[in-house]
Amino acid sequence: MEIQRFTRHFEPDRGWMNDPNGLCWFRGKVHAFYQHNPYAAHWGPMHWGHAVTEDLLHWEHLPIALAPDQPYEDFGGCFSGSALEKDGRLYLMYTSVSKAHGQTQSMAVSEDGVHFEKLPGNPVIPHSPLDPANRDFRDPKLFAWGDSYRMVCGAGVDGLASVLLFASDDLLHWEPLGPLFQSRDYGPVLECPDLFPLGDRWVLLFSRMDETRSAQFVLGDFDGERFTPGSFQQPEHGPDFYAPQTFADPAGRRLLLGWFYNWNRTVPEGAVRAGALTVPREVTLENGVLRTFPAREVRSLLTEDNPCLVRRDGRLTVTNGQRDLFSLPASQVHSTAVLADGAGREVFLNGGEHSLSFYLEK
């Protein structure tokens, strides 16, 4: 069954897509990996799909980067993770899921950024520091810290959701440094965590497994071992947005892509594909307020107005056609921008102080 394709959002040629993985700049191109079932338009054995772009507008599909072909991946496959360049090589760290050992962390390396070899010592982190059963221990995000490396990973046990911190000198041997952040307010596990600098502050980003299925941003400070939360912010209100990940480009911009999909949508029988990515956004911090706004390369696609923006009773309301999603007093809205693509909408108010990603409902 062929359905209307997006023209401005990246989506797979065939099969299922969810979380963006391994976002990075490598050898002159932006690389986007993603959770992928190449066999059907629904969740299944997880692979890592792969695409690259030079202009953030036009994407080139590349061969599948990771496939579940090892014993430590025989129950679910290769879950989400991240990428980091070291000594001219590209390293991928991902959650490997097996019947025998649950969720563990493994690595693969590439000389050319296209063909990857899994490390013979996988999994490089075989045990969760919180739960010996390794039930909820996933989505490692790597970053450099001085001459060493850090990694944050989502976890949860007995209703206490956590972001765990690990340290390494060589990307191969990892030491747990303890929980970086814990809460019972966001669901059983904090998925797809990301920790990155923005100006002189740090941002902890994670996806909430509670009913909101949303992204939480926490602005704070980080010293290499501890994160001190400051303000809790949610510049992206969804509802069809999840699992965002960021990376830095050579210009120093912090760019973000998220999974553009509705958890509650039913994929039509016989569908060829399902799932997409948001357009690339830049994350900025202005006067203590976090914003996400389309990168300059894609701003020509924006319009100031759209039928999804309704002005009534002194308020500006964002609607998906059937229900109101978000509303502000019109006096507080200084700018609007809409990226329309088929049935998809990404709306940005006040330069991305508030954004919403959603599909129209008939």
Stockholm file with secondary structure:
# STOCKHOLM 1.0

chainA/1-362         MEIQRFTRHFEPDRGWMNDPNGLCWFRGKVHAFYQHNPYAAHWGPMHWGHAVTEDLLHWEHLPIALAPDQPYEDFGGCFSGSALEKDGRLYLMYTSVSKAHGQTQSMAVSEDGVHFEKLPGNPVIPHSPLDPANRDFRDPKLFAWGDSYRMVCGAGVDGLASVLLFASDDLLHWEPLGPLFQSRDYGPVLECPDLFPLGDRWVLLFSRMDETRSAQFVLGDFDGERFTPGSFQQPEHGPDFYAPQTFADPAGRRLLLGWFYNWNRTVPEGAVRAGALTVPREVTLENGVLRTFPAREVRSLLTEDNPCLVRRDGRLTVTNGQRDLFSLPASQVHSTAVLADGAGREVFLNGGEHSLSFYLEK
#=GR chainA/1-362 SS CCCCCCSSSCCCSSEEEEEEEEEEEETTEEEEEEEEETTSSSSCSBEEEEEEESSSSCEEEEEEEECCCSGGGSSSEEEEEEEEEETTEEEEEEEEEETTTEEEEEEEEESSSSSCEECTTCCSBCSCSSCTTCSSEEEEEEEEETTEEEEEEEEEETTEEEEEEEEESSSSSCEEEEEEEEESSSCSCCEEEEEEEETTEEEEEEECCSTTCCEEEEEEEECSSCEEEEEEECCBCCSSEEEEEEEECTTCCEEEEEEECCTTCCCCTTCSEECEECCCEEEEEETTEEEEEECGGGGGGCBSCCTTEEEETTEEEEECSSSEEEEEEGGGCCCEEEEEETTEEEEEETTTTEEEEEECCC
#=GC SS_cons         CCCCCCSSSCCCSSEEEEEEEEEEEETTEEEEEEEEETTSSSSCSBEEEEEEESSSSCEEEEEEEECCCSGGGSSSEEEEEEEEEETTEEEEEEEEEETTTEEEEEEEEESSSSSCEECTTCCSBCSCSSCTTCSSEEEEEEEEETTEEEEEEEEEETTEEEEEEEEESSSSSCEEEEEEEEESSSCSCCEEEEEEEETTEEEEEEECCSTTCCEEEEEEEECSSCEEEEEEECCBCCSSEEEEEEEECTTCCEEEEEEECCTTCCCCTTCSEECEECCCEEEEEETTEEEEEECGGGGGGCBSCCTTEEEETTEEEEECSSSEEEEEEGGGCCCEEEEEETTEEEEEETTTTEEEEEECCC
//
